Amino acid sequence: MADIDTAAITIVDLPVSGPPVLACGAWLKNTVCLTRERQAYLSPVIGDLSSAEARETLDAVVVQMCRQFKIEPAITAHDLHPDFYSTAFARSFAAQRCLPVIAVQHHHAHIAAVCVEHQITEPVLGLALDGVGMGSDMSAWGGELLYVDGAAFQRIGHLAPLALPGGDRAAQEPWRMAAAVLARTGRSNEVEQRFSKQPGAPAVAAMLQMDVNCPRTSSMGRLFDAAAGLLGVNLIQSHEAQAAVALQQLAEQNGPEDALENGYQITGDNTLDFLPLLSDLMNNQAGTGGIAKAAAQFHATLCAGLAEWVRQAAQQYGITRLVTGGGCFHNRVLLQGLINRLEDSELSIFTARNVPPDDSAIALGQAWVAIQKKKGLSIQ
């Protein structure tokens, strides 16, 4: 079995030395991470674990890296989702060697990975925005405001949940997320007419009206899908984040716009709700140029709402560090817009650098959380 090209391995210095950990990553953009003392070795992206080939590659990469770097893991770490192949692999690896195994919540891992890159060991506010990750309550998270203190975290806020009509299928069909917005505003009777070219429209309308097979998600990725579906930008996705990228490109073509006045609400339980913004998009009947302007205003309003949300939490918790993570931060308009709106705050903002903000960073975050759990570094 050939060694992995060392140039393809990302080496990250850890803030402190710890026991050797094998972290097995997420389902999408899977990577594995091995640590030794103060260094973490992150594999190249293996891919999505839906294929047998990717699963076999994960198995082989772990063997290769352990041998190549002469590391015998003392701990294994995995995602909180019990059905991921990476979770099963980590548990099996640990059981065969009688090692402790640690489950790490997906968005906690996103924030932890960026903390590693910046050598942060103090408590931070974590803003995690992505497509989906299993939450501590076993629901689909993806728009999370976290208080992260090493191995411990608290979910201190989240985006207002939207229904996922048809479950996971809604992630491939943005028109379904648009239908969920119609239903949330009491207009589910319009779903069939608005999406008459979609064969599943009658079934989705019925699901939403009866609240059957409609789990909830706080995902920012699905919020982008809903916007794309409402604007007619993208109704069926052929690949991950297609709708979100299309919205970003339209916003870039248009240029900056002002945020929609009263386009969001922050509730008493710290839920950030963009329903006013989505309602405005729902009624947008403009042509192509108008759609680009709407996409730009959508981004501006997201940035305004997120910035206010973060400011309030920073003041409440006495935190001066904001860490961003999750695949939505590949979006330059979103990231730079948020940074610009927080320029006059006392917050220091930390973003992904050499490791992407997406799920390829999850293994690094898992490893760092596992080390801190083992060493008891977090303040409980």
C-alpha positions in Angstrom: 0.0 0.0 0.0 1.6 3.2 -1.2 2.2 6.1 1.2 0.1 9.3 0.8 2.1 12.2 -0.8 3.1 14.3 2.2 2.4 17.4 0.1 -1.2 16.4 0.2 -1.3 16.3 4.0 -2.3 19.5 5.8 -0.2 19.9 8.9 -1.7 22.2 11.6 0.0 23.2 14.9 -2.2 22.5 17.9 -2.4 25.1 20.7 -1.2 22.5 23.2 0.2 19.0 23.2 -2.1 16.1 23.7 -2.6 12.4 23.4 -2.7 10.9 19.8 -6.2 11.1 18.3 -7.8 9.6 15.3 -10.8 11.7 14.2 -12.9 10.3 11.4 -14.7 13.3 10.0 -18.1 13.9 8.5 -20.2 12.4 5.8 -19.7 15.0 3.1 -16.2 16.1 2.0 -14.8 13.5 4.4 -11.3 13.8 5.7 -9.5 12.0 8.6 -7.2 13.6 11.1 -4.3 12.1 13.2 -2.6 14.1 16.0 0.7 13.6 17.7 1.8 15.9 20.5 1.4 19.4 19.1 0.7 18.6 15.5 -2.4 17.5 13.6 -2.2 15.7 10.2 -5.3 16.2 8.1 -5.8 14.0 5.1 -6.7 15.1 1.6 -10.5 15.1 1.0 -11.7 11.5 0.6 -15.1 12.5 -0.6 -18.7 11.8 0.2 -19.2 8.5 2.1 -22.3 7.5 0.1 -20.1 5.4 -2.2 -18.4 2.1 -1.4 -15.2 3.5 -3.1 -15.0 6.4 -0.7 -15.6 4.1 2.3 -12.8 1.8 1.2 -10.5 4.8 0.7 -11.2 6.0 4.3 -10.2 2.6 5.6 -7.0 2.6 3.6 -6.1 6.2 4.4 -6.3 5.6 8.1 -4.0 2.6 7.8 -1.6 4.5 5.6 -1.4 7.6 7.8 -1.0 5.6 11.0 1.9 3.7 9.5 3.4 6.7 7.6 3.5 9.0 10.7 4.1 6.1 13.2 1.1 7.1 15.2 -0.9 4.7 17.4 -4.1 6.5 18.4 -5.1 6.6 22.0 -8.6 8.1 21.3 -11.0 8.0 18.4 -13.5 10.8 17.6 -16.5 11.0 15.3 -19.6 13.0 14.3 -22.7 12.8 16.5 -24.7 11.2 13.7 -25.0 7.5 14.5 -25.6 6.4 10.9 -22.5 7.9 9.3 -19.9 5.4 8.0 -17.2 7.5 9.6 -19.0 7.0 13.0 -19.2 3.2 12.5 -15.5 3.1 11.5 -14.4 5.1 14.5 -16.4 2.9 16.9 -15.1 -0.3 15.3 -11.5 1.0 15.3 -11.8 1.9 19.0 -13.5 -1.4 20.0 -10.8 -3.5 18.3 -8.2 -1.7 20.3 -10.1 -1.0 23.5 -9.8 2.8 23.1 -12.1 5.5 24.4 -14.4 7.0 21.7 -15.8 10.6 21.7 -18.7 11.9 19.7 -18.4 15.6 18.7 -21.3 17.7 17.6 -20.9 18.8 14.0 -21.0 22.6 14.5 -18.9 22.5 17.6 -16.3 20.8 15.4 -16.6 23.5 12.8 -15.8 26.2 15.3 -13.1 24.1 17.0 -11.3 23.7 13.7 -11.0 27.5 13.2 -9.9 27.8 16.9 -7.0 25.4 16.2 -5.9 27.4 13.2 -5.7 30.6 15.3 -4.4 28.9 18.4 -7.4 30.0 20.5 -8.0 28.3 23.8 -10.2 31.0 25.4 -14.1 30.9 25.2 -15.5 32.2 21.9 -18.7 33.0 20.2 -19.1 30.5 17.3 -21.2 31.3 14.3 -21.7 28.1 12.4 -23.6 28.3 9.1 -23.9 25.3 6.8 -26.2 22.8 5.1 -26.9 20.4 7.9 -25.3 18.7 10.9 -27.0 16.6 13.6 -27.7 18.7 16.7 -27.5 17.6 20.3 -31.3 17.3 20.2 -31.0 14.9 17.2 -32.6 17.5 14.9 -31.1 19.0 11.7 -29.0 22.1 12.7 -27.3 24.5 10.3 -27.7 28.1 11.5 -26.2 28.1 15.0 -24.8 30.6 17.5 -22.7 28.8 20.0 -20.8 29.6 23.2 -17.7 27.4 22.8 -15.3 26.8 25.7 -12.9 24.1 24.6 -14.5 20.7 25.0 -17.8 22.3 26.0 -20.4 24.3 24.1 -23.8 25.8 24.5 -26.3 26.5 21.7 -27.3 30.0 22.6 -29.2 30.8 19.4 -30.3 29.4 16.1 -32.1 30.4 12.9 -35.9 30.0 12.9 -36.7 26.5 11.8 -38.2 25.7 8.4 -39.9 22.5 7.4 -38.1 20.0 5.1 -41.0 18.6 3.1 -40.0 15.1 2.1 -37.0 15.1 4.5 -33.6 15.0 2.9 -35.0 15.3 -0.6 -35.7 19.0 0.2 -32.0 19.6 0.2 -31.8 18.6 -3.5 -35.0 20.5 -4.6 -35.0 24.2 -3.5 -38.6 24.6 -4.7 -39.6 22.4 -1.7 -38.0 24.9 0.6 -39.8 27.7 -1.1 -43.0 25.7 -0.6 -42.2 25.5 3.1 -42.0 29.3 3.3 -45.4 29.6 1.6 -46.8 27.2 4.2 -45.2 29.1 7.1 -47.0 32.2 5.9 -50.3 30.5 5.6 -50.2 30.2 1.8 -49.7 26.4 1.4 -52.7 26.5 -1.0 -50.5 28.3 -3.5 -47.9 25.6 -3.7 -49.4 23.6 -6.5 -50.1 26.6 -8.7 -46.7 28.2 -8.1 -44.8 25.0 -8.8 -47.1 23.4 -11.3 -44.2 22.1 -13.4 -43.0 20.0 -10.4 -44.6 16.6 -10.4 -44.3 16.4 -6.6 -46.1 19.7 -5.9 -49.5 18.2 -4.9 -47.8 15.7 -2.5 -45.6 18.5 -1.0 -48.6 20.8 -0.6 -50.4 17.9 1.2 -47.4 17.2 3.4 -47.1 20.8 4.5 -50.9 21.2 5.1 -50.9 18.0 7.3 -47.4 18.5 8.7 -46.4 14.9 7.7 -42.8 14.0 6.7 -41.8 17.6 7.4 -38.9 17.6 9.9 -37.6 21.0 10.9 -34.2 22.5 10.2 -32.4 25.6 11.3 -30.0 25.4 8.3 -28.7 28.5 6.6 -28.0 26.4 3.5 -31.7 25.6 3.3 -32.6 29.3 3.8 -30.5 30.0 0.7 -32.4 27.2 -1.1 -35.7 28.7 -0.1 -34.6 32.1 -1.5 -33.4 30.6 -4.7 -36.7 28.7 -5.1 -38.8 31.7 -4.4 -36.9 33.8 -6.9 -37.0 31.0 -9.5 -33.2 31.0 -9.6 -32.8 27.3 -9.1 -35.6 24.8 -8.5 -33.7 21.5 -8.7 -30.0 21.2 -7.8 -27.7 18.9 -9.7 -24.9 19.3 -7.1 -24.3 20.6 -3.6 -24.8 24.3 -3.0 -25.7 25.0 -6.6 -28.6 27.3 -5.6 -26.6 29.2 -3.0 -23.7 29.8 -5.5 -26.2 31.0 -8.1 -27.5 33.6 -5.6 -24.0 34.7 -4.6 -23.1 35.2 -8.3 -26.2 37.2 -8.9 -25.4 39.4 -5.9 -21.9 39.9 -7.1 -23.1 40.9 -10.6 -25.5 43.4 -9.1 -23.3 45.0 -6.5 -24.1 46.0 -3.0 -27.7 46.8 -1.9 -29.1 48.1 1.3 -30.6 45.6 3.7 -34.4 45.2 3.7 -35.9 47.4 6.4 -37.3 45.2 9.1 -36.2 42.1 7.2 -35.6 40.0 10.2 -36.5 39.6 13.9 -34.6 38.4 16.9 -37.0 36.7 19.3 -36.9 36.6 23.1 -35.3 33.1 23.0 -32.6 34.4 20.6 -34.0 32.9 17.5 -33.0 34.8 14.3 -36.0 34.8 12.0 -35.7 36.0 8.4 -39.4 35.4 7.5 -40.0 39.0 6.7 -37.2 38.8 4.1 -38.5 35.6 2.7 -42.0 37.0 2.5 -40.6 39.9 0.4 -38.9 37.5 -1.9 -42.1 35.5 -2.2 -43.8 38.5 -3.8 -40.9 39.4 -6.0 -42.1 39.4 -9.6 -39.2 41.3 -11.2 -37.3 40.3 -14.3 -33.7 39.1 -14.4 -32.2 42.4 -13.4 -34.6 42.6 -10.5 -33.7 39.1 -9.4 -30.0 40.1 -9.2 -31.0 43.1 -7.1 -33.2 40.9 -4.9 -30.2 38.4 -4.4 -28.0 41.3 -3.4 -30.6 42.6 -0.9 -31.0 39.1 0.4 -27.3 38.9 1.2 -27.3 42.4 2.8 -30.2 41.5 5.0 -28.6 38.3 6.1 -25.5 40.2 7.1 -27.4 42.8 8.9 -29.4 40.2 10.9 -26.4 38.1 11.7 -24.3 41.1 12.8 -27.0 42.3 15.2 -27.5 38.8 16.5 -23.8 38.4 17.2 -23.4 41.9 18.8 -26.2 41.2 21.3 -24.8 37.8 22.2 -21.3 39.2 22.6 -22.6 41.8 25.0 -24.7 39.3 26.9 -21.8 36.8 27.4 -18.9 39.3 27.6 -17.1 37.7 24.7 -14.8 39.6 22.4 -13.9 36.8 19.9 -16.1 35.6 17.1 -15.2 32.4 15.2 -17.0 31.6 12.0 -17.2 28.1 10.5 -19.3 26.1 8.1 -19.6 25.8 4.3 -21.8 28.9 3.9 -18.6 31.0 4.7 -17.2 30.0 1.3 -19.7 32.8 0.2 -17.5 35.9 -0.1 -20.5 38.2 -0.1 -21.8 36.8 3.1 -18.5 36.6 4.9 -17.2 40.1 3.9 -20.6 41.7 4.4 -20.7 40.3 8.0 -17.1 41.5 8.7 -17.9 44.9 7.3 -21.0 45.3 9.6 -18.9 44.3 12.6 -16.0 46.7 11.9 -17.0 49.2 14.5 -17.6 46.5 17.2 -15.1 45.3 19.8 -15.1 41.8 18.3 -12.1 40.2 16.9 -13.3 37.9 14.0 -11.5 34.7 13.2 -12.1 32.8 9.9 -10.8 29.7 8.3 -7.3 30.1 6.7 -5.4 27.1 5.5 -8.2 24.6 6.2 -11.5 25.3 4.4 -14.6 26.3 6.5 -16.6 23.4 5.1 -17.0 19.7 6.2 -13.4 18.9 5.2 -12.4 20.7 8.5 -14.7 18.6 10.7 -12.0 15.9 11.5 -9.6 18.6 12.7 -12.2 20.1 14.9 -13.2 16.7 16.3 -9.6 15.9 17.1 -9.1 19.2 19.0 -12.3 18.7 21.0 -11.3 15.1 21.9 -7.8 16.3 23.1 -9.4 18.9 25.3 -12.0 16.4 26.7 -9.1 14.1 27.6 -7.0 16.8 29.1 -9.9 18.6 30.9 -8.9 22.0 29.5 -12.4 23.4 29.3 -13.9 25.4 32.1 -17.1 23.6 33.0 
